Amino acid sequence: MDAQGRGRADNVDPADQWVLNPDTGEYELQLTPSAPQSAVPGPRRPSSRRAGGTATGERPAAPGRQQTRDAAPSETAPAPRRRRAAPTEEPPGRRGRRPEKKSKTKKVLMWTGGTMALVLIGVGTAGYLVLKHLEGNVTTTDVGSAAKNGFSKNEAFNILIIGTDKRTGAGNEGYGDKGSVGHADTNVLLHVAKDRTNATALSIPRDLIVDVPDCPTKQPDGSMKVVPGTVGVRFNTSLGQDGRDPGCTMRTVKEVTGIQPDHFMMADFNAVKTLTTAVGGVDVCLKHAVKDKDSHLDLPAGESTVEGEQALAFVRTRHAWGNKGDLDRIKVQQQFLSSLMRQMASGDTLTDPSKLYDLADAATKALTVDTGIGKVSTLKDVALELKKVPTKNITFLTTPVVDNPAEKVHATVVVDENTAPQVFDAINNDVSFTQVKKKKKADKSADAARLKGTQSEASEVRVRVFNGGAAGGAAQDTVTWLQTSVGVLKSENAANAPKEIAKTTLEYAPDQAPQARKLAALMGLSGAALKPGKSFTNSQGMPTMTLTLGKDFKGAGVPLTAPTKAPEVDGKSTADKVECAS
């Protein structure tokens, strides 16, 4: 008899052998003297029975709540959810569990959805052997240089969450586009701060008009093929169309936002069904009753618990919310994720190894990730870092957009250039959209001193502008902005610099320091960008400062100094707040 068979004969559930150590936040394997150690957990018994044979009792629904789950083909009403009943006495010969201790490290972040693809592997703390068993479930895609090779526990990180509309698996014929190759139907860029005090989840509308860049993709035979980019198309075509892989979607995000995703996680329709069932359902709230013939969502006003098909219908439906568009659906999906995170942070999931195993098994089967985070050890690291973020400091945002001005009948949107750059800049500079206590970084004294002192009038500032690595046309755009927007009339385009530089610099003579301080204030230059040196002669033979735009230059009028406060964004919400869909 193999090890797994012996474990069953001894009536010991392998999942029950993992006990939470409150001092470390890790699950540890606790065996009785007679219990053999399995390499991996064996098949689990039905959850309606405990080791001692005690049958479970029904868990009644809370007053005023509807419980919704999938019925078997012969059923006409949802099956009641059940909870294990505690055994009246401990089975002979079995070591009891340690008393559970509440721990601050129990906070966990769990994301899910066929349209919400980020999954925190909540069982990441359940031990190496369990994760090794689950590692075979995860599908990986090599997206080359679009993703990092590994994961750093000491840095901020960005994970692109992709939910596809591909009809895979039984029961999904009614969802998505028939014959779809799997477009990027729902997209969330998750930024987790370096100090883990906060995170920002930025939703990117599928109908956003973007330029998809050229995309190198790895073919089944190992060769590389460059899929040509396309201009002025929907964001969702960055995946699947013409053979594009998730790396193409990552590159498109960088093109649109300037934010570089480090990794991606992707799932299809099955994910939301399997994961919500594994976690025991997700609580949702509706301001009005919904009975949608397209998605088959049927819920009363008030609170309900959804899982399986009804959970998928909840995050997929558009016609039941607001203006019946994708932007309103995004808001409802954000509310769904917030509820799920609150449930995971406050429930008993982390202290129940059996539930953890069910959840992790469903999550890993539903997930596709890049090769940089596809190993068991890396997934565990991601899980441990994610759970450090308090739900009250997880902010949900939607990319600021406006109706596409090129359309008479509005069906798509474009980035709002008046507000979106500030949002992207805040995320790129690790700035929280919630109030958090951060250690203030002291500016280097020499750099800070360069910004102190008198400033010239804008009309007295004389500067020539080189392009030393910024986007094409940046020097002329900057001169135009200086002259027309801030009154620096004595500025001129000096074309391309002799060589490219990483950081924008302003060189000036000692007697030009007041001019340098004024230009720094106008352009948002840091003290480190100011380089005391010598003046040069401009085209009129006058002494002038030299501004060289580096690769870090973000555009005319966009400050180069990192923002210290995030902008206010309409529709912003946090994961700790209960909101009802409308």
N, C-alpha and C positions, 0 to 999 in steps of 0.2 A: 504494500500500500504506500502511495506517495505521501509527501508531507502534508499536502492539502487534504488528502483523504483522512489522515490521522487527526488533523485539526477538527474535521467535522465529526469524527467518531467521538472525540472528547467533548463534543457539544460546545466548542468555543468559537465564537465569531471573530475572525482575524481583525475586523474593524474595531471590535470592542477591546482589543488588546492595546490600543493606542490611547495613552492618558496624557492630558495637558499638564505640562509643567509650568505653573504660573510664574516662576522665577525667570524662565527663559523665553516663554511664549511659544515653545516648541512642543510637539507631541512626541512622547517617548514610548518605546515598546516595553510593556510590562507583562511578563510571562509567569505562569505558575510553574513550580518545579517540574510538573509532569507534562506541561504543554510543550510540544516541539515548535521550533521556530521555522516558519515558512519563508521562503525567499520572496514571495509576493502574496498578497491576500488571496484567499480562495474565493470561490463563488459564494455570494451572500444569500442567506435564507430570506424568505419574505419578511418584510419589516413588521408584519402584524403579530409576530411572535417573539418573545424574549427567550434567552437561553433556558430559563426555567420552565418554559412552556406556557407562560401566562398569556392569555389572549388579550388583545388590545381592546380598549373601549373607544366609542366615538367621541370626537371632539366637537362639541356643539358650536354653532356659529354665534358670533357676538350679536347682540340685539341690533336690529336695523341694518345688518350686513347680509349681502348675498354672496354665497360661495359658488364659484363657477369653475367647473373642470370638465374635461372630455368624458363623455359617456361611452361605454362599450356599445357595439352595434345593436345589441338587444335591449339596451336601457333607454328609458324615456326621460329620466331625470338624472342630474349630476350625482355621481357617487359621493357618499359622505367621506370627508377626510378623517383619517384615524391617527391616533397617537398611541405610542407604546405605553402600556400600563406598567408601573414599577412592580417588580416581583415582591411578594410579601416577605420572602426571606431569601437569603443568598444561597444559591445552589451549592451543595457540598463539594468540596475539593476545588473550589474556584476562588481565586483571590479577589477581594472586593476592590472597587475603584477608590482612588483617593478622593477625599472630599473636594468638591469644586470650589475654587477660589476666584472671586471677581478680580480681574486684572485690567489695568488701563491699556495693556497691549492687545486686548480683545477687539479693539476697533478694527474694522476691516472694510475694504472697499470692494464691492462686487458689481460688475457691469454685466449686462446680458442682452441678448436679442438677436433675432434673425436680421433685424435692421439695426441692432445695437451690438456690435461685434466684440467690444472689449470685455474680456472675462478675467476677473481676478481669480487666479487659481487658489481659492480659499483654503484648499488642503495643502497649500505650499508649506505649512508648518507641521504637517502630519508625518514627516519623516521620510528619509531617503528611499526606503524600500517601496513605500506606497507610490511615491512619485515616479520611481523607476518603472514600476508596473504600468503607470498611466502614460509614460512618455511615448509609448508606441501608438497612442491614440492621436497625437498631434501631427497634423500635416504641415510641412514646411515648404516654402517657395524661395528660391535663390533669386533675389532682386539685384544682385551685384552691388555696385557702389551707391545705390539709392538708400541702403540701410547700413547701419554700423555693424561691424563684425561681432561685437559683444555688448555687454551691458555694464555700465559703471554705477556703482552704488553711491558714489560721492559727487555726482553731478546732477543738474536738472536734466529731465528727459522728456521727449515728445513721442507719443505713440499715436499713430493714425488708426482709427477704428473704422472699419469698412463693413457695411452690411450690404450684401448683394441681393439682386432680385432674380437670381437664377432658381428655376423650379427643379430642385433636386429633392429626392425622397418622396415617400408615399404621402398623399393627402395635400400636396402643395400645388395641385394643378390650377387652383383658383386664384393663386397669388402671382403678382409680378406680370411681366410681359411674356406672352407665349413665345417660346423659342429663344428667349433672351440668352445671350452668351454670358450673362452675369455682370451687369453694370454696377457702378458704385451708387447704389440706391440711397443709402444713408451714410453720412460721413461725420465723424467727430474727431477733432484733433485734441488730444489730451496732453496738456502740459503739466508736469509735476515739478514743483519748485525744488531748487537745490537743497534748501533746508527742510523740506517736507512739511512746512507749515501750511501750505495751500496748494491747490491745483485748479486749473481752468480747463473746462471742456467746451471747445469752440465748434459748434455745428456749422457745416458747410452745405448750403442747399444744393440738391442734385441738379436743379434747373438754373444754376448760376452759369452765366456765359463766361467762358475762359479761353485762353490759348493753351492747348495741350502741347508741351514740348516734345521734341524727338525723344524716343525712349528705347534704350538698348534692352532687349529681352533675351533670356536664355532659353534656347530651344530644347526639346526632348533629347536630341542627340548630343547636347553639350555645346553646340555652336551658338554664336550670338547673332541676333538680328535686330537691326534698328528700325523700329516702327516710326514712320514719319509723323511729325506733329501736325496738328490741325488748328486753324485759327477761328475764333468765334463760335465755339460749340458748347454744348451743355457739359457741365463738370462730370456728370455720371458716365460720359463716354470715355473718360480717362482710364476705365477698367473694362476689359473684355473686348471692346471695339477694336477690330483689326489685329487681335491677338495681344492686346496690351495686358500686362500683368500688374499686380499691386504696386510695383516699383514705379510704374507710369503715373499712378494716382499720387504717390508720394512726391514725385517730381512736379506734378501739377500744383499740389499744395504749396510747394516752395515757390513756384512761379507766381502764384496768386497772392500769397501772404508774406513771402520773405522768410517764413519760418521753416526750418529744416526738420522734417520728421526723422526720428532716429530708428523707429521700428514700426511695423504694422501688425494688426490683428484683424482677422476677417472671418466672417461666418455667414451662413445663408439662413433661409426661413426656418430650418429645423432647430436652430440654436435657441430661439426664444421659446419654442414649445418644450424642448427637452430640459432646458435649464430652469424654467419657471416651475415645471413639474418636480424637478429634483429638489428645489428649494422649498417646495410646499405652497407655491402660489405667491402672488404679489398683490399687495393692497393698493387699490386705485380709488379715486374719488371723482364723481361727475356732478356738475352743476345742473344738468338736465338728463333725462332718460335718453338712451340711444338705441335705435333699432335700425341698423344700416344694412340694406339688402346687398350691397356690394361686398363688404368685408364680413358680413354675417355677425357683426358685433351686436349683442342684445344685452344691455345692462340698464338697471334702474338708476334714477338720480340718487346721489349719496355715495356711500362707501360699498365697495365690493372687493372680492378676492378673485383674481383671474390666474389661470395657468393654461398651458397647452394651447389649443386652437383659439380660445377666447383671448389669451394674452397676446397671441400673434395678431389677432383681429384688432385688438386695442391699439397696438403700435403701428399697424398698417393703414387703418382707416383715415381718410382725409375728409370725406363729405360730412362727417358728424361734427366737425370743429370749425369755429370761426368763419372765415371766408372760404372754407372748403378747399384750401390750397396746401402746398407742401410746407410753407412757413408755419402755419398753424399746427400741422402734424408734428413738426419738429419740436414745438413747445410741449405738446402732449408727451412725446417720447422722452423729453428731458424730465418731465414730472414722473414718468414711469421709472426712470433710472434713479431718481432721487428717492422714491419710495423703496426701491429695492436695496439701495445702500443703507437707508435707515433700518430696514428690517435686518440686514446682515450685521449691522453694528450693534443692535440691541437684542437680537434673538439668541437662541441656544445653538445655532448652527456650529459655532466654533468649539463648543464643548461636547459635541455629539460626533464621535468619529465615524459612525455609520452614515450619518447625514453628510458629513464632509466627503466621504468616499463616493456616495451617490452623486453629489454635486460635482466633484472633480472629474469623475468618469464622464458625466454628461458634458461638462465644459470642454474637456480636452478632445472629445470626439467631435465637437461642434466647431473647433477652432483651426484656422490656418494662420501661421505666423512666418516671419522671415527667419532665415537660418541663424541670424545673430542671437535670437532668443528662443530657439527651438529645443535647446537641451534642458534636461530636468533641473540642473543646478541653476541655470539662468532664470527659468520660470519661477523657481523658488525665490530667487533674489528680487525679481520684479514684484512678487506677491508681498514680500516682507517690507519693501519700500513703499508700496501703495497703501498698505494698511496703517502707515504712520500719519496719513493725512486726515485730520478731523473733518467730518461731514459738513460742519458749519462753515468751513473754509474751502469747500469745493463749489466753484461757481460755474453755472451753465450760461453760455452766451450763444447767440447766433450771429454769424458774420453780417455786419451792417450792409444792407443792400437797398437798391431802389429798382423800380420797374424798368425794364429794358426800353429805353427811349426809341429804339428802332422799330418797335412793334406797335401797331394800332390796337390789336387785341393782346393784352399782356398775358404772356405765358411763361416768360423767363425773367430773370433779374440780372443785374450787374452790380459790381462792388460799389458801394457809396464812398467815393473818393474823399468826401468831406469828413467822414467819421471813422471809416475802417482802418486807415493807416495808423491812427493812434492806438487802436485796439491791438493790431498786429505788433506794433512797436512795444507795447506793454508786455505782451506775452513773450516776445523775443528777448526782452531784457529782464525776465523773471520777476515781474511786478505783479503783486497780488491784487485781485479785484475785490477782496474782502480785507477787513481790518486785522492785520496780524502784527505782532511785535517782532521786529527785525533788528539785528545789530547794525548800527550805522557804520558804514565803512569810512574810515578817515581818509580824506584826500591827501596825497603827498604834499607836504608843505611847499615845496618849490613850485609845483604845478598850480596849486591854489593861489600862490602869491602873484602869479602872472595875471590873474584875472582881477586883482585888487588895484584900485587907483582910478584916476580920472579917465573919462572916455571922450573921444572927439565927437563932433556932430557927424551924422551919416553923410552929409554933403562934403565933408572934409576927408573921408576915407578914400584912399586911392589903392587899387588892387588889381592885379592881373590874375586870371584864373586858368589853370592847367587841368586837363583831364589825365589823371594818373592811375586809372584802373576802374573808374566808375562807368556807368552805362553810356553808350554812345550818345553824343549830344548833350551830356551833362554840363560841360563847361559853358556852352551857350545858354542853356536853360537857367543856369545859376546867374549868369550876367544879366539876363532878362529879368529874373526875379529881383535881383539886387537893385536894378535901375527903376523898375516899375512898381515894386511893392514896398521897398524899405528906403528908397532915396539915396542909394549909393551910386551916384551918377558917374563917378570917376572909376568905373570898372570896365575891364575889357577881356575878351576871349583870347587866350594865348595858345589855343589848340591843345594838342597832345603833349604830355610831359615826356622827357627823354626815356623814362622807365616807369613801370608800374610800382605803386606802393600800396601797402595794406591799409594804412591809416591816413586819413586826411590831415594835412599840416598847413600851417600858416607861418611863413618866415617873414621877419621884419627886423629893421634896424632899431637900435635903442631909442632914437628920437621918434619912432613910429609906434611906440608902445600904446599910447592912447587910442590910436587908430585900430590897433590889433584888438584891444579890449572891446571896442565898440563893435567890430566885425564879429568877434566871438559871441557877444551878447545877441546880435541879430541872427546869427546862424546856429546858435546852440553848440558852439565849440567848447570842448573842455580845456582846462589849463594844459593838459598834456599835448594838445594839438598845436599849441603856440610854441614856436621855435625861434628864440632870439638869434639873430644872425646879422645879415646885411640887407640893404635895399637894392633894388634893381631899377633899371630905366625902362619906362614903358614906351609905347609907340610915339608919344609926344615929347619924349626926352625928359620926362619927369620921374623923380624917385617914387618907387611904388613897392608895395608889399607883394608877396607871391603866395597865392592860395592854390594848393595842389589837391585835387579831389581823389581820394583813395578808393579802394575796393569797398570800404565801409560806408561810403557816401550813399544816402538813402533817397536823395532827390532834392530839388530846389525847394527851400522853405521847410524841410523836415529836419528838426534838431538832431545833432549827432550825439549829444549827451543823453545818457540813459534816463528815461523818465523815472521819477520817484513816486508818482501816483498814477493809478490807472484811470482812464476816462470813465465817465458815466455812460452806461449803455442801456438803451430801452429793452425791456423784457428780461433783464438779468435776474437770475434766481440762484439760490443755494440749496445744497442737498439736504439740509436739515429742516427745511420748511415744507409743510404740507400744503399742496395746491390742488384745486379741483379743475379737471378738464372742462373746457367750455367751447 
